[in-house]
């Protein structure tokens, strides 16, 4: 177990919802787990209804392994059980098994399940099939913000080879100076803009002053690496720009960051991207991650040895650690343990300290933590209870590399 002492002073910015807002408009509920067998104890009920009920309860309680086991067993008994399909597909999406999600949902017809299948197909680059799925349930309840946002992108990219990489094997982009979150200069279809590096965003986002509508950008130049035919969502980034302190023309999401094995080096203030990867072992301690909802990068963590849960990773969040109300209650903080935060967005934002934060092989000590910042919608969108969020004031003191091969964040 690696233990690291970090010193994060009280003078950090405290703006809530920055990174979360980037992902919110395009996400739907989901959850994740690592691969597990479908074995259920013989002492437990074996009928489909009880297995599906147990899978749903495990999912809602955050026990992803149990959700996967129970839903897999239910599908062994009946491949058409809609509840078990839903749970198993959400687990598969979160652990990166898009093919498995499509397989589970191959005969699904309910709008929620069809949209989940479309999400998996979109991530596999099967945009024509994703567009067909989304069009078949367009305007049908329940409303899904991700589906609405992605349908025009899927239509525009049908038949294209996306994310074609060219250029250097590795490139380094320095962070823009005097900005509290990672921002780099990139070139989009010949135009140089500032881009926020946001692990909370599913897709690349362009400002509406850079491009008029969502679709496929011809070319993104990221230092010495270029990416051709990139799906992009268009949004007004003026409010985000004002919070960051520099004009933004783009947001780089996990669609690019994972493909390029990105290293966010807060110590040297730079972003390292790789078109070609070394097959050898990576440096640093490994923290396994999932993508809750297929969107929210998240890790399992233990806080102060009293509570554990999923923490989303938000490189665009202007805070160190934000804890949910449930986690705050588990920490048993009293009025003497917290202080007010000048300039906070609401009176609910208070500053406390957690003694330890343990994530797999990594343990961090004595960290400032904020209450009142975790959006109430986040657990519903993620599909599991969320214990909190890890923001840029934490990550900017470390060097982290996203490794899609073993679904881990390597920390140095």
C-alpha positions as CSV (number, residue, x, y, z in Angstrom):
1,X,0.0,0.0,0.0
2,X,1.5,3.4,-1.0
3,X,0.8,6.2,1.4
4,X,1.3,9.8,0.3
5,X,1.0,13.0,2.4
6,X,-0.5,15.9,0.4
7,X,-0.6,19.5,1.5
8,X,-3.6,21.3,0.0
9,X,-4.0,24.7,1.5
10,X,-7.3,26.4,2.3
11,X,-7.0,29.0,-0.5
12,X,-8.3,26.8,-3.3
13,X,-11.1,28.0,-5.5
14,X,-14.5,26.6,-4.5
15,X,-16.8,26.5,-7.6
16,X,-19.2,23.6,-7.7
17,X,-20.6,21.6,-10.6
18,X,-18.1,22.7,-13.2
19,X,-17.0,19.3,-14.4
20,X,-20.3,17.7,-13.5
21,X,-22.2,20.1,-15.7
22,X,-20.1,19.1,-18.7
23,X,-21.3,15.4,-18.4
24,X,-24.8,16.0,-17.1
25,X,-26.4,17.0,-20.5
26,X,-25.4,13.8,-22.2
27,X,-25.6,11.0,-19.6
28,X,-28.1,8.3,-18.6
29,X,-28.1,6.1,-15.6
30,X,-25.7,3.1,-15.5
31,X,-23.3,1.3,-13.2
32,X,-20.3,-0.9,-13.4
33,X,-18.4,-3.9,-12.1
34,X,-15.5,-6.0,-12.9
35,X,-16.0,-9.5,-14.5
36,X,-17.5,-12.0,-12.1
37,X,-18.9,-15.5,-12.3
38,X,-22.7,-16.0,-12.4
39,X,-22.5,-18.4,-9.5
40,X,-25.2,-18.0,-6.7
41,X,-25.1,-19.8,-3.5
42,X,-27.3,-22.9,-3.5
43,X,-28.9,-21.6,-0.3
44,X,-30.3,-18.6,-2.2
45,X,-33.5,-18.6,-4.2
46,X,-33.1,-19.6,-7.8
47,X,-36.3,-18.3,-9.4
48,X,-36.0,-15.4,-11.8
49,X,-38.0,-12.9,-9.9
50,X,-35.9,-13.3,-6.7
51,X,-32.7,-13.2,-8.7
52,X,-33.7,-10.1,-10.6
53,X,-34.9,-8.4,-7.4
54,X,-31.6,-9.2,-5.7
55,X,-29.6,-7.9,-8.7
56,X,-31.5,-4.6,-8.6
57,X,-31.1,-4.2,-4.8
58,X,-27.4,-4.9,-5.1
59,X,-27.1,-2.3,-7.9
60,X,-28.9,0.3,-5.9
61,X,-26.8,-0.5,-2.9
62,X,-23.5,-0.1,-4.8
63,X,-22.5,-3.7,-4.6
64,X,-21.6,-4.2,-8.2
65,X,-20.1,-7.7,-8.0
66,X,-23.3,-9.0,-6.4
67,X,-25.5,-7.2,-9.0
68,X,-23.5,-8.8,-11.8
69,X,-23.7,-12.3,-10.2
70,X,-27.4,-12.2,-9.6
71,X,-28.3,-10.6,-13.0
72,X,-26.1,-13.1,-14.9
73,X,-27.8,-16.0,-13.1
74,X,-31.2,-14.6,-13.9
75,X,-30.3,-14.3,-17.5
76,X,-29.1,-17.9,-17.5
77,X,-32.7,-18.9,-16.5
78,X,-34.4,-16.4,-18.9
79,X,-32.5,-14.3,-21.4
80,X,-35.6,-12.1,-21.9
81,X,-36.0,-10.9,-18.3
82,X,-36.0,-7.1,-18.8
83,X,-34.9,-6.2,-15.2
84,X,-31.9,-8.6,-15.3
85,X,-31.0,-7.3,-18.8
86,X,-31.0,-3.7,-17.5
87,X,-28.7,-4.5,-14.5
88,X,-26.3,-6.7,-16.5
89,X,-26.0,-4.2,-19.4
90,X,-25.3,-1.3,-17.0
91,X,-22.6,-3.4,-15.3
92,X,-21.1,-4.3,-18.7
93,X,-21.0,-0.7,-19.8
94,X,-19.3,0.4,-16.7
95,X,-16.5,-2.2,-16.9
96,X,-16.0,-1.4,-20.6
97,X,-17.6,-4.6,-22.0
98,X,-19.6,-2.9,-24.7
99,X,-19.9,-6.1,-26.7
100,X,-21.3,-7.8,-23.7
101,X,-23.9,-5.1,-23.2
102,X,-25.0,-5.4,-26.8
103,X,-25.3,-9.2,-26.4
104,X,-27.4,-8.9,-23.3
105,X,-29.8,-6.4,-25.0
106,X,-29.9,-8.0,-28.5
107,X,-33.7,-8.6,-28.3
108,X,-34.6,-5.6,-26.1
109,X,-37.5,-3.3,-27.1
110,X,-38.2,-1.1,-24.1
111,X,-36.9,2.5,-24.7
112,X,-34.6,2.4,-21.7
113,X,-32.9,-0.8,-22.9
114,X,-32.8,0.2,-26.5
115,X,-30.9,3.4,-25.5
116,X,-28.5,1.4,-23.4
117,X,-27.8,-0.8,-26.4
118,X,-27.3,2.3,-28.5
119,X,-24.8,3.6,-26.0
120,X,-22.8,0.4,-26.2
121,X,-22.9,0.4,-30.0
122,X,-21.9,4.1,-30.1
123,X,-18.8,3.3,-27.9
124,X,-18.0,0.4,-30.3
125,X,-18.0,2.8,-33.2
126,X,-21.1,1.2,-34.7
127,X,-22.8,4.6,-35.3
128,X,-25.3,3.5,-38.0
129,X,-26.7,0.8,-35.6
130,X,-26.7,3.3,-32.7
131,X,-28.6,5.8,-34.8
132,X,-31.1,3.2,-35.8
133,X,-31.7,2.3,-32.2
134,X,-32.0,5.9,-31.0
135,X,-34.4,6.8,-33.9
136,X,-36.6,3.8,-33.1
137,X,-37.4,5.2,-29.6
138,X,-37.1,8.9,-30.3
139,X,-39.6,11.0,-28.3
140,X,-40.6,8.0,-26.2
141,X,-40.6,8.3,-22.4
142,X,-38.5,8.4,-20.3
143,X,-36.6,11.4,-21.6
144,X,-32.8,10.6,-22.0
145,X,-30.5,13.6,-22.4
146,X,-27.7,11.5,-23.7
147,X,-29.9,10.0,-26.5
148,X,-31.1,13.4,-27.5
149,X,-27.6,14.8,-27.7
150,X,-26.0,11.8,-29.5
151,X,-28.6,11.0,-32.2
152,X,-27.4,13.8,-34.6
153,X,-23.8,12.8,-34.0
154,X,-24.6,9.1,-34.7
155,X,-26.4,10.0,-37.9
156,X,-23.5,12.3,-39.0
157,X,-20.9,9.7,-38.3
158,X,-22.6,6.6,-39.8
159,X,-20.3,4.7,-42.1
160,X,-17.2,6.7,-41.0
161,X,-13.9,5.4,-39.5
162,X,-13.7,7.5,-36.4
163,X,-10.8,8.5,-34.2
164,X,-8.1,7.8,-36.7
165,X,-4.7,8.7,-35.1
166,X,-1.7,10.1,-36.9
167,X,1.6,11.8,-36.0
168,X,4.1,11.4,-33.2
169,X,4.1,8.3,-31.0
170,X,4.0,10.7,-28.0
171,X,3.4,14.4,-27.5
172,X,3.4,16.9,-24.6
173,X,1.0,19.8,-24.3
174,X,1.9,22.3,-21.5
175,X,-1.0,23.5,-19.3
176,X,-2.0,27.1,-19.8
177,X,-0.3,29.1,-17.0
178,X,-2.2,30.5,-14.0
179,X,-5.3,28.4,-14.5
180,X,-6.4,26.1,-11.5
181,X,-7.6,23.3,-13.8
182,X,-5.8,21.6,-16.7
183,X,-6.3,23.6,-19.9
184,X,-4.2,23.1,-23.1
185,X,-4.0,24.7,-26.5
186,X,-5.2,22.5,-29.4
187,X,-6.1,23.1,-33.1
188,X,-9.6,22.2,-34.3
189,X,-10.1,22.1,-38.1
190,X,-7.4,24.7,-38.4
191,X,-8.4,26.9,-35.5
192,X,-6.4,27.2,-32.3
193,X,-8.4,27.2,-29.1
194,X,-8.0,26.5,-25.4
195,X,-9.3,23.1,-24.3
196,X,-10.3,22.1,-20.8
197,X,-9.2,18.5,-19.9
198,X,-12.2,17.0,-18.3
199,X,-12.5,13.4,-17.2
200,X,-16.1,14.2,-16.3
201,X,-17.1,14.6,-20.0
202,X,-18.1,11.6,-22.1
203,X,-17.4,13.1,-25.5
204,X,-15.4,16.0,-26.8
205,X,-17.3,19.3,-26.5
206,X,-16.9,22.3,-28.8
207,X,-18.1,25.8,-28.0
208,X,-20.9,27.1,-30.3
209,X,-18.6,29.9,-31.4
210,X,-16.2,27.3,-32.9
211,X,-18.8,25.0,-34.5
212,X,-22.5,25.5,-35.1
213,X,-23.9,22.1,-34.5
214,X,-23.0,18.7,-33.0
215,X,-21.5,16.2,-35.5
216,X,-18.1,15.0,-36.6
217,X,-15.1,17.3,-36.5
218,X,-12.7,16.6,-39.4
219,X,-9.4,17.0,-37.4
220,X,-8.1,17.7,-33.9
221,X,-4.4,18.5,-33.6
222,X,-3.2,17.8,-30.1
223,X,0.5,18.8,-30.2
224,X,2.2,16.3,-32.4
225,X,-0.7,13.9,-32.5
226,X,-3.7,14.4,-34.7
227,X,-7.1,12.7,-34.5
228,X,-9.3,12.6,-37.6
229,X,-13.1,12.4,-37.6
230,X,-13.9,13.0,-33.9
231,X,-17.6,13.0,-32.6
232,X,-18.3,16.4,-31.0
233,X,-21.1,17.8,-28.9
234,X,-21.7,21.6,-29.3
235,X,-22.5,23.7,-26.3
236,X,-22.2,27.3,-25.1
237,X,-19.0,27.2,-22.9
238,X,-19.1,30.9,-21.8
239,X,-20.1,30.1,-18.2
240,X,-17.4,27.4,-17.9
241,X,-14.9,29.8,-19.4
242,X,-15.8,32.5,-16.8
243,X,-15.3,30.0,-14.0
244,X,-12.0,28.7,-15.3
245,X,-10.7,32.2,-16.1
246,X,-9.7,31.8,-19.7
247,X,-11.9,31.6,-22.9
248,X,-12.5,27.9,-23.9
249,X,-13.2,26.6,-27.3
250,X,-13.3,22.9,-26.4
251,X,-13.4,20.3,-23.7
252,X,-11.4,17.1,-24.1
253,X,-13.4,14.2,-22.7
254,X,-12.6,10.6,-21.8
255,X,-13.4,9.5,-25.4
256,X,-10.0,11.0,-26.4
257,X,-8.2,10.8,-23.0
258,X,-8.6,7.0,-22.8
259,X,-7.8,6.3,-26.4
260,X,-4.6,8.3,-26.0
261,X,-3.5,6.9,-22.7
262,X,-3.4,10.4,-21.3
263,X,-1.1,11.5,-18.4
264,X,-2.2,14.5,-16.4
265,X,1.0,15.7,-14.9
266,X,0.1,18.2,-12.3
267,X,3.6,18.5,-11.0
268,X,5.1,19.4,-14.3
269,X,1.8,21.1,-15.4
270,X,1.5,19.2,-18.7
271,X,-0.7,16.7,-20.6
272,X,1.1,13.8,-22.2
273,X,-0.7,11.9,-25.0
274,X,0.4,8.7,-26.7
275,X,-0.6,7.4,-30.1
276,X,1.6,4.3,-29.6
277,X,1.8,2.6,-26.2
278,X,4.6,0.6,-24.5
279,X,3.4,-3.0,-23.8
280,X,5.5,-3.1,-20.6
281,X,4.3,-2.5,-17.1
282,X,3.3,1.1,-16.2
283,X,4.9,3.1,-13.5
284,X,3.0,4.1,-10.4
285,X,0.4,2.5,-8.1
286,X,-2.7,1.3,-9.9
287,X,-6.3,2.2,-9.0
288,X,-9.0,0.3,-11.0
289,X,-11.7,2.5,-12.5
290,X,-15.2,2.0,-13.9
291,X,-17.2,4.3,-16.1
292,X,-20.6,4.7,-14.3
293,X,-23.3,5.3,-16.8
294,X,-20.7,4.9,-19.5
295,X,-19.8,8.5,-18.6
296,X,-18.6,9.1,-15.1
297,X,-15.0,7.9,-14.5
298,X,-15.1,6.5,-10.9
299,X,-12.9,4.6,-8.4
300,X,-13.7,2.7,-5.3
301,X,-12.4,4.3,-2.1
302,X,-12.4,4.1,1.6
303,X,-12.6,7.3,3.6
304,X,-11.3,7.5,7.1
305,X,-11.6,3.7,7.4
306,X,-15.3,4.2,8.2
307,X,-17.1,4.3,4.9
308,X,-16.3,3.1,1.3
309,X,-18.0,3.9,-1.9
310,X,-17.6,5.2,-5.5
311,X,-15.9,8.5,-6.0
312,X,-16.1,10.2,-9.4
313,X,-12.9,11.5,-10.9
314,X,-13.3,15.1,-12.1
315,X,-10.2,16.7,-13.4
316,X,-12.2,19.9,-14.2
317,X,-13.7,20.2,-10.7
318,X,-12.5,23.2,-8.8
319,X,-12.2,21.5,-5.4
320,X,-9.9,18.8,-3.8
321,X,-12.5,16.3,-2.4
322,X,-16.2,16.7,-2.2
323,X,-18.2,14.3,0.0
324,X,-21.9,13.4,-0.2
325,X,-24.3,14.0,2.6
326,X,-24.4,10.3,3.4
327,X,-20.6,10.1,3.6
328,X,-20.6,13.2,5.8
329,X,-23.0,11.5,8.2
330,X,-20.7,8.4,8.2
331,X,-17.7,10.6,9.1
332,X,-19.7,11.8,12.1
333,X,-18.5,15.4,11.6
334,X,-19.9,17.9,14.1
335,X,-20.1,21.7,13.9
336,X,-16.6,21.8,15.5
337,X,-15.2,19.7,12.6
338,X,-16.2,22.0,9.8
339,X,-15.8,25.7,8.9
340,X,-17.5,28.0,6.4
341,X,-16.0,28.6,3.0
342,X,-15.9,32.3,1.8
343,X,-17.2,32.7,-1.7
344,X,-18.9,29.3,-1.7
345,X,-21.9,28.9,-4.0
346,X,-24.3,28.0,-1.1
347,X,-24.4,28.0,2.7
348,X,-24.3,24.2,2.6
349,X,-20.7,24.2,1.5
350,X,-18.5,23.6,4.5
351,X,-14.8,22.6,4.8
352,X,-13.7,19.6,6.9
353,X,-10.7,17.3,6.7
354,X,-10.5,13.6,6.2
355,X,-7.6,11.7,7.8
356,X,-7.1,9.1,5.0
357,X,-8.4,8.3,1.6
358,X,-7.5,4.8,0.4
359,X,-7.9,3.8,-3.3
360,X,-6.6,0.3,-4.0
361,X,-2.7,0.6,-3.8
362,X,-2.8,4.4,-3.0
363,X,-3.5,6.0,0.3
364,X,-3.5,9.8,0.7
365,X,-3.5,11.5,4.1
366,X,-4.9,14.6,5.7
367,X,-7.0,16.0,2.9
368,X,-9.5,19.0,2.9
369,X,-13.0,17.9,1.9
370,X,-16.0,19.9,1.1
371,X,-19.7,19.2,1.9
372,X,-22.6,20.5,-0.1
373,X,-21.0,20.2,-3.6
374,X,-22.1,16.7,-4.7
375,X,-25.2,17.2,-7.0
376,X,-28.3,15.5,-5.7
377,X,-28.8,14.0,-9.2
378,X,-25.4,12.3,-9.4
379,X,-26.4,9.0,-7.7
380,X,-29.4,8.6,-10.0
381,X,-27.4,9.4,-13.0
382,X,-24.6,7.0,-12.0
383,X,-27.0,4.3,-11.0
384,X,-25.2,3.6,-7.7
385,X,-24.7,5.5,-4.5
386,X,-21.9,8.1,-4.9
387,X,-19.7,8.8,-1.9
388,X,-18.2,11.9,-3.4
389,X,-16.0,13.5,-6.1
390,X,-12.2,13.9,-6.6
391,X,-11.4,17.3,-8.1
392,X,-8.5,19.0,-9.8
393,X,-7.1,20.5,-6.6
394,X,-6.2,16.9,-5.7
395,X,-5.2,15.6,-9.1
396,X,-3.0,18.6,-9.9
397,X,-0.6,17.6,-7.1
398,X,-0.1,14.2,-8.7
399,X,0.9,12.6,-11.9
400,X,-1.9,10.2,-13.2
401,X,-2.1,8.1,-16.3
402,X,-5.3,6.6,-17.7
403,X,-4.7,3.1,-18.9
404,X,-7.6,1.7,-20.9
405,X,-5.9,-1.7,-21.2
406,X,-6.3,-2.7,-17.6
407,X,-9.0,-0.1,-16.7
408,X,-6.7,1.6,-14.1
409,X,-5.5,5.0,-13.1
410,X,-1.7,4.8,-12.4
411,X,-0.6,7.3,-9.8
412,X,2.9,8.6,-9.3
